[in-house]
């Protein structure tokens, strides 16, 4: 059971990491899009 718990924690960290990267990318794209609208 301990191995399963460790694997689950690793998977959760990977999921949060992917979500954070996706959020940063979306934020950058949104900033670029807004700067194009202002120019």
Secondary structure, DSSP 8 states (H G I E B T S, - for coil): -HHHHHHHHHHHHHHHHHHHHHHHHHHHHHHHHHHHHH-
